[in-house]
């Protein structure tokens, strides 16, 4: 699957439908669990329009998560702390000719539902691996097991 072969691309939708059906029947996932169309991979860059336009919503969600799940105080999870912890990265974005379409670097993998972000996986895409840095989610959607979903995805 990495880089995606023609066989992988040709059978992706069918494979995804089997996976989704399995999750609903065996694990009782709700049908509105985020789908492939509701996940956006956004480069962590204040020059990227998608990152800039979703920054406030991401930072607000981070604070809600930190205060609810980790019992942080509001001053522990403000915009500056969010930026320092999950936006400032030593990685330089790079688009290698034989690399993934999105390139290498730090990304926020945003999970959207009904027009709002409900989870963000902070990941680094490197030449030989993907590193999961952190995941935060809206505690109101904890029943979706978004951490497990993100790890499997």
C-alpha angles and dihedrals in degrees: 000000000000111000089018112248122214089253091052092050093045094053100034099101093046091048091048092052090052090049092048092048090049092050092050096047102037102029098028093234113175115250090241094063107131115284133206089269091057097056120087125189106211123184112237097244131121086216092062111094095215092049092048094046093050098038098097093046091048093048092048091049090049091054092048091050095046093049095045102039103027098027093233119166119245090254090056093059108035126135093274092052091047091051094046094046103039110013107041106080131172089215118105116218112246134181108203117190092236095037131097119297091249092051128225126300142069120329141179109223100206122201112206130195125175092349098309136094112251099173141010126202111199106210140170116217110207132174095265105020149016115237121205106216101176142332127209128177143177105275088216086070098046089118087072092064090225094175091059091043092050093048092051092045 
